[in-house]
Amino acid sequence: MPEPALTIASLIRNTRLQEACSRWLAGGHCQMVWVDPARNPVGELDQRRDEFDAVLLEQGALDRQNYQSLADLGLLLPAVVIGEVSGQIEFHDSEVHLPPDQLEQLSYSLDAAVSRFLQRGLVSAGSPPADQASAPPDRWKLANRLKGRLGFVGVFYKRDPARFLRNLPEIDREELVNSLERTYRDLLLSYFRDPAAANQALESFVNTAFFSDLPITKTVEIHMNLIDGFSKQLKLEGHKNDFLQDYRLALLDVMAHLCEMYRRSIPPDAPLAGLQAQSPGQSSMA
């Protein structure tokens, strides 16, 4: 029996961007429903709150007042923001950011958005406290629905092997790796000059690397190829390139975040056999 689809509210103004998002989610476990951001989006999301599991936002589609109204109504949803990686928070601090030239990663970003929503600060907005009588029903109902649909055990995510990089068709595999290279380039370009933007790019890369089971060797290869390209360009322009060694810190940062995601993905009471089956070591460390 196929997994129930997530229903995603899409608040995207740009028609071409909307079409591109639909194309990259086609045939997957997500169903996208367009909500016009120019026509009372808060009211429509409120009216259909039991229908939507997450939200896809075009950067700048809603203003601060809209976001505050959603928060006041308890309409905090897992969110992916499509737009420039600038370090700015649009909706809430568990949102995932993805540039429009990296939409190949969209389905993985939605997985990450749901996982972050449940694991991080917003889990209290989605789960009942000890005194369940005092919990707003709409808030914890969403978390229970997400866990049931996506195979969470508590807030621990079971990844879908069908969408692992090694199991994708060759053309999809190449497109995903190329997209990850663009994300990593964004990370390097902003790593020392704009920490907030670099952090969003880093999280975007790590999220997709985790959910697609990207081999560690491929991560290192992406880093080295980009640094080599920067080095050659600097030499051609007559500049020194010794400082590029400092960007090893970015690679170490990525590895540390990946290790933490794998650690958090395993329930503390998981049986040993289950750990072996879910371990990233066999595929990602090869």
N, C-alpha and C positions, 0 to 999 in steps of 0.2 A: 504494500500500500504506500503510495507516494506521500512525502511529507506535506502537511498543509502549508500553503503559501503564506508568506508575510504580506500584509497589505500595506503599501507605502503611500502616504500622502505626498504628492509631488507639488511643491510650490515653486515652480520655475516659470519665469516670464518669457525667456528666449525660446522661440519655437524650435530652432535647430538644436539647441541644447537639450530640450525636452525629448526630441526625436532620438538624439544620440543616447541619452540615458535609457530610453525605452529599448533601444536596440541592444545595449549591453546587458540588460536584465531579461531579455526575451528568452524563454525556455528554461529559466531558472526557478528558484523557489520563492521569488518575489513577484507580487502583482502590484503594478503602479497605477494609482488613481490621481488624475490631475485635479488640483484645487487652485482656482484662479486667485493669485495673491492680491489682485486689484479689487476683488469683490468680497469683502467681509470674510477673509480667511479664518479669523478667530471664531466667528460664529459657525462657520461650516465645520471646522474641526471639533468644536464643542458639541454640535448637533450629532456628529458621526463619531464620537470618541470611542465607542465600542467597536468600530470598524477598523480603525487604523492602529498599526503596530509600531510604526516608525515614520519619520518624515525626511524628505529629501528637499533641501533648501538651496535656492540660488542665492549666492551672496548678495545682500542688499535688497532682496525681494520683499522683506518685511522690515518695518522700522522698530525702534526701541519700544514704542508704545504697544505694538502688536505682541512682541515677545514678553513684555511685562504682563499683558492681559492673559496670555497663554499660561504663564506661571501662576498668576492669581487664580485661574480656573483649575489648576492642578493638571494642566495639559502639557506636562513635560514628557516628551517622547524621545526615544533613541533618534539621533539626527546625524545626517551626513550633509555637510555644507559644500556645495560646488562653487569654486571661485579661487581667486588668488590666495596662496598661502602667505598670509601677512602677520600671523600671530594674533589676530583679532578674534575674540569670541563672539559669535552671533547669538546663540540661543542659550547654551549652558556649557559647563566645563567638561562634560563627557561627550561632546560632539566630536565628529571626525571630519577632517578637512581633506578635500580632494580637488586639485586643479582640473579644469575642463579638458586639458590635453592628456589626462591620465585616467579617463573613464573606463579603461580596460579593467581597472581595479574596483569598480563600483560595487559589485556583489560582495567582494571581500570587505570593503569598507562598511557596508551595511551590517555584515556579521560582526565586525569590530564595534560598530556603534551600539548594537544590542548588548554585546558582551560588556562594554565599558559602562553602559547604563545600569546594568545589573551589578557589576562588580564595584563600581566606584561610589562617589558621594550620592548619586541619585537612587541607589538601591533602597534607601530609606523612604524615597517617594514612591517606590514600586512594591514594597513588601510591608506586610502588617507588623507593627510592633508587638511586644509581648501581650499588651492589652489590646486584643483585636477589636474590641468593641469601640475603641477610640480611633481606629484607622479609617481614613476616608476610603470607602469601597472602591471607587474608580481608580484610586492610586495603586492599590495592591493587586487589583484584578488584572491590570496590564502586565505586571511582572509575572504573575501566574500563567497568563496566556502565552507570553513569550517563552517561558521555560518549557511549557508543554509542547509548543510548536517546534521549538528548535533543539530539543533534546538536552536541555540544561539539567544538571544535577545540582541543585542550589544555584550557584552562580558560575558553575564550571561548565565550560563549553566542549561539546564533542564535535570535532571538525569533520567535514564531509570529504572523505577520500576521493570521491569522484571529481572534486574540484582542486585536488592537489596538482601542482605544476606538472609532475611526471605523468599524470593520467589525462592531461588535456590533449586534444588534437594538436598536431605540430604547429599549425598556423596560429592557434590560440595561445600556445605556449610561447611562441616567438613574440607575439603582441604583448603578452603580459610581462615578459622579461624586458622588452623595450620600454614599456610604461614604467616599470620599476627603476630602470636606469634614469629616466627623466626625474622621478621622485628623488633618487639619490643625488642627482646633480643639484636639484633645488636645495637639498640638505647641505651639500658642500658649499654652495655659493653663499648661503646665509649663516653658516655655522659660527663664524667668529664675529660677523658684523650685525646680525639680527637674531639673537638667541630665541625669541618667541616664535619667529617664522621657522627657524631651524627645527625647533621642537615639534611643530606641527608636521613638517616634512618628515622628520624622523619617525614620529608616531604613525604617519601614513605608510611609510616603507615597512616598518616593523609589523604593523597590522596585517598587511598583505602577505609579507614573508611568512608570518605565522600561519594564517589561514590557508595559504597555498602550499605550505610545507616546502618553502624554498630551501634548497640545500645550502648549508653554511659555506661550502666551497664556492657556490655561485655568488653569494653575497660578497665574499672577498674578491672574486673576479670582477664584479661590477665596480667595486671601490678602486681596485688597481687600474682597471682600464680607464676610468675617468681621471684619476691622478696622472696617469701616463699621458692622456690627451692634453690635460692642463699644462704638463711639463713641456711637451713639444710646442704648444702654442706660445708659452712664455719665452722659450729659446728663440723661436722665430721672430718674436718681437724685441729680442735683445734684453729680456729681463732675467733676473735671478729666479731660481726655482727652489732654493734650499728650504724655504718656509713650508713647502708642500708636505714635508715630513710631519708637520704639526697636525695634519688632517688625519693622521692615524688615530687621533683622539675620537674623531667622528665614527670610525669603524668600531673602536672599543665601546663607544656609546651605544651603537646599534646592537652589538653582541650582548651587552648587558641588559638592554631592554628586551631582546628576544629571550634570553634566559629567564627573565622575570615573567614573561608571558607564559612560557612553558611551565614554570613552577606554579603559577596561579591556575593553570588549566587543569591541574590534577587534583581531584578531591583528596583530602588528607586520609580518608578511610578507604581509598580505592584498593581493591585486591591486587596483589603483585602481578597476576596474569594480565589484569586490565592495564596496569602501568606499562607492561612490556608492549602491549598492543598499541598503546597511544604514544609511546615514547618517541620523541623527535630524533633520538640518537641514531636509529637505524637508517632513516632516510635523509635527515637534514645534516648529519655530521659526515655522511659518506663522501 
